[in-house]
Amino acid sequence: MPRRSDLTSILIIGSGPIVIGQACEFDYSGTQACRVLRDEGYRVILANSNPATIMTDPDFADRTYIEPLTVDVLQAIIERERPDAVLPTLGGQTALNLAMALYARGVVGVPGTPELIGANALAIATAEDREKFKAAMIEIGLAVPPSGVAHSIEEANEVIASIGLPVIIRPAYILGGHGTGIAETAPQFVTAVANGLAASPISEVLIERSIVGWKEFELEVMRDRADNCVVICSIENVDAMGVHTGDSITVAPALTLSDFEYQRMRDAAFACIRRVGVETGGSNVQFAVNPQTGEQVIIEMNPRVSRSSALASKATGFPIAKIAAKLAVGYTLDEIPNDITKMTPASFEPTIDYVVTKVPRWAFEKFPGTSGVLGTQMQSVGEAMAIGRTFPESLQKALRSLEIGRLGLNCDPAEKPMALLSDEEIIAAIAIPTPERLFQVGECLRRGIDLNVVHLASRIDPWFIDQMQMIIEERVVLAAIGFEAMTRANWRRAKRLGFADGQLAYLWDVSEELVRNARIDIGVIPTYKTVDTCSAEFEAQTPYHYSTYEDESEVRPSSKPRVIILGSGPNRIGQGIEFDYCCVHASFALRDAGYETVMVNCNPETVSTDYDTSDRLYFEPLTVEDVMNVIEAETIAGGAPPRVVVSLGGQTPLKLSGELPASLIAGTSAQSIDVAEDRQKWSALCNQLGITQPPGGTALNVDDALNVAHRVGYPVLVRPSYVLGGRAMQIVHDDSHLVRAMGEMAVAGTLGREGGLSAHRPVLVDRFLEDATEIDVDAIRDATGDVLIGGIMEHVEEAGVHSGDSACAIPPQTLEPWAIEAIESYTKAIANALDVRGLLNVQFALTGSTIYVLEANPRASRTVPFVAKATGVPLAKIASRVMLGATLGELRAEGLLKNPINHGHVAVKEAVLPFNRFPEVDTALGPEMRSTGEVMGIDSTFGRAFVKAETAAGTELPTSGMVFLTLNDRDKSSSLVIAKRLRQLGLGIVATSGTADYLQKFGYPVDRVVGKVSESEVDLATQLNSDAVELLKRGEITFVINTPSGRRTRTDGEAIRKAANIYRVSSVTTIKAALAAVQGLAEAQEHPLEVRSLQEYHGR
Amino acid sequence: MTIREAALVLRDGSIFEGEAIGAIPPNGICSGEVVFNTTFTGYQEVLSDPSYAGQIISFTTPHIGNYGTTGYDNESKQVFARGVVVRDLARRRSNWRSEEDLDHYLQVLKVAGIAGIDTRRLTRILRQAGSMTGAFGTASVSDLHKAAQREVGTEGVNLVAQVTTSEEYQFGTGQFNVVAFDFGIKQTILRCLGEMATVRVVPATTAAEQVLKMSPHGVFLSNGPGDPQNVTGVPETLRHLLGAGVPIFGICLGHQLLSLALGGTTFKLPFGHHGANHPVRNLRTGVVEITSQNHNFCVDPESLRDRVDITHTNLNDHTNEGMRVRDARCFSVQYHPEAGPGPHDSRYLFQEFCDLMESA
């Protein structure tokens, strides 16, 4: 069946901001879909609020709407664009839910409206509604765990009477397992049901028999219009049932299933996708298997492309999203060629001759108060994937890819603290799933604790434990042999089990360099194999490689000039999709300019790890050893050393820059990078340029820090060097707090963690500028000294809130011309002084008439994609060319660099914070970044753009009810404006006594005065005695404006912020954000918001 | 466990270093035609499939033995393959079905193996150069090379004679009476047939008259090893049976022998099809079936153009995968609809055989 000719235009719904449970895998899938559908000649309309995505590049669609992903907005886009079809299966749960809401409104999927392609409303409902799903599975004879559905506690009690405890509670229509819980006791059951009902948009939970401890598997399946079904990949969870699959260590292919069991699972998966009625595309079907009896039950299915399908695509080389898009417009699998072999069709099942391991990355350290225990609700913020020929090799590679200070399963400095645990303690520890568990399992084995004991405690399959045991045993052997006596066979054996040079260096207490040299001298170097979907049965046309220690390497020689782009590794808070955007853009631009581009990265969710983004892809950890290996392999294949781009992937590649050959680094030199990072050198440079810095100094110990603090005066900002996302950054108000902060950083330093203090990484202590306006600048300088100011962003929140958590606007809204001029000239001076070749991000703070420079980073910043979307200037592309020697003048002549557009619109970027996942956490913003993603609002005025940005970020701005105002003394004067605006909007005002007194003194009525909510009075679980909390709970307060200041008020307001978070009432915690919100609401009331595409804004 | 260093040497002189597993071969040398199989699961079924007689099987999947072995998964009572090559042999098995570990299984069934070698390099050599003889073991590399060169592989040998049953036996209790020629029949085929028929499994050399005397509702032609041209006598038997009008269903070697009986020709594929992921189009329905395959020889459909309708085609290399004889109640497929190991997409063919017998 050929492509459908009855369709001409298709709307693709994106997944919005990066949140826990929904990350850049949907940029990957959406980007593929956009490309495929445009290649097929369709007019593609894209809706996505996330400016950091590659898919929202105006080049990828005919019409790109960076607008809030709400039903109203999508309806407006549909009315404006009148697409023939809507494709909702590539934008995650967000897109699927929106499609269902649009269907419910009669806007899509009914006669006379755009058709839903990929999956229709009935199929979505069958898969997503747990009751319908279960009934459907039973109907076709598939086993499901016994269960019942409840919409209230009463109904839940009826269900439990027939099933019995333990049970698992899952809310309907949610993503990433949000609101899911396990209950073993009656009180746990009541709490879990309440949480689940609150999390479900339709207040519905499924209560089912707990199968915790069973083995968990997933099959990625595809189906086409002709009913051809194939399995693309099987995935096995190393962690047993009970840990969300997104938080589980997983391997592909499944490794402990016999053919008898696997084929039964395959049959069931096909029966499932057929019954649910997914007509075309990919689905993910999850199974649990009783390890004692083999009993197999079906857990759930996702009728769409998912995080697992991104993993499956990278694990096999089979591009699920791309194929799904083609199937959605009518092709059948056998009509589509397999991209990698070219000769064979896509209607086959990939077979792989290696093992893929995925390990999640968490950010619990940023959310004090969280338990750090993994469960059925996903909490990880990113993941790393590694490929090895065997499980031990791929596991150790995956662990070192995580960049959490671990070099592998053990054999590194971070293993030391585990020695403090007794055998009983460590066995007890592995019974609880946490990010540390796998390492604890390793420690158990090292102590000689019996494999069966480890298995019974951890529920990890004995086969995996035995494989880990091999690593442990090898360590003992290697220690006994010793560095000097290593033979070639010994080296090879160690490397084949995935040992990093760094682990061996630790084991033998010699330098990593010595280990590396000795290994290379004896001739043990990695070979690069190819990911080819077919285990080498057919010739692969696509050079997608991974390292392993075998006989034969498959990198093909080529004589073109080549550039290696180092990616940004696993997503984490502070380093995510923005950097992937930069790397991908660099690859596109450099490829267009005639270079052969080589990507190195280990994040399976990304566009950068798509095999056709670059000329060659190495799926490898971003460590010095692994990157040097790639450089050497490329040098051999190319006959000359390649250039290496280190400044686009965030802190990860930047940290490596000092240890890579300096002559190969493209762009700004490692030396200049060091000047910007090294406090002393940087201060000297600022003095020389006459640019003011906040007073401060560096500290290697507590005494140093106290000295600096006493000299400059409190409050001070303390921050470690070489971190991203403000890791461990704090505003400190007194000596005791400073002592504590320094202590924490010293501990992190000895464990080799990010944000640690060491002799090479001193702590910076600076006077904190209160009430300052923060400004971010992204600029590009070329070798001739020509500087392009890409964008000046004024933050909405004041300095002290991490730039990544702050909203910001282009163009700046309150800066006067002199300030803008000064900022531009400082930026140019710094760029020249650092001899920048490429991107430079500078942060400034303005108080009164003084402009301070806070820091400068000669690398891509998180805001580069936002600036590009706001101004139409592709900064990352331009920067990558400049790094390789092009001048801005040449790029202007070439047409790549155009003038920034300025049609009077305003673009606002807003951060998206994961507090709904961490109800125990204070939502007040601070210098440590905690946002997972971002959105953009763009409109004719700041207020309107701000409202769009807030809406897109999920903040519900009030349209009725009462707003709760509780402000610190400094902000009280602003309360008058806010109160006046709120009144004009017809909203009521609730205030704490202090704020209320102030308002009433100036003649502003307050509808309700409540007592101060101090922590001591409030028990968060019961808190019924608290007035404000009661109002929140009853839904009378619809919005919270709470501004903390200093340490004391912060803890005072914490209770109310937590309560707002728990009851899902949006809040803002800075006065500037509150002012922006009321201004925006007022403007939105005057003129209803309208949608407009980026192409129209850009006038291109 | 002490490591026994071993090597695999191909006829072309390629050397792979590894360690010996399984049984110890005489003189430390095990030789045969080296083929690779790309299935993820089902190593035991593959090893015990008589169609691998004379061959050394290299698994492209690196971890082999993870879930151990179990009596149920045996496709025959012994292993006819000469040897096995793996990247990594599991030292610990884990599965509720498992009865013993693979290394022990190999030792009991006297199958030699080699582990730890770069099996992907081996696959690439075989893909590029075609099937090749090789030898592995603990002997010296030069002795292994000589053995590899001496080895005739599967050419010119009637391997069916080595694997077929010597005595007739019965399997299943289904309503039809089926006579199954055992050219190396797999247990899973018998299970599929046995569900609907009482199967009398007869030696490959059984004469047509003898078969017809049993007045079967249908005749089944099994899979089996090697070159169909070497299986002398059978095509004549089949011509006789075709003439008698008895319904016939053939699989793999059975398909090839039927083709020879119809006057067709067969040829050797460069490196064969051995795996469980081959897409085959059913030309009547257009549907693509993912199939289990294990054959080095292939029917030339052009040679049969006048006598058969082609029913199935391989979408990877467009070779013939199935046919229906125009003037007889007879059909056959090149691939393995019974799976074992592999997908169950094509099991409907057994029902079609039933329908054919029903209509007779």
Interface residues (C-beta under 8 A of the other chain):
Chain A: A226 D227 N228 V230 S234 P253 A254 L255 T256 L257 S258 D259 F260 E261 Y262 Q263 R266 D267 N290 P291 Q292 T293 G294 T332 L333 D334 M343 T344 P345 S347 F348 E349 P350 T351 I352 D353 Y354 V355 R389 T390 F391 L451 D461 P462 W463 D466 M470 T527 K529 C534 S535 A536 E537 F538 E539 E550 D551 E552 E554
Chain B: F16 F36 T38 T39 F40 T41 G42 E45 T60 T61 P62 H63 N66 Y67 T70 Y72 D73 R87 D88 A90 R91 R92 R93 S94 N95 W96 R97 I117 D118 T119 R120 R121 T123 R124 R127 G275 A276 N277 H278 P279 R281 G286 V287 V288 I290 L315 N316 A339 G340 P341 G342 P343 H344
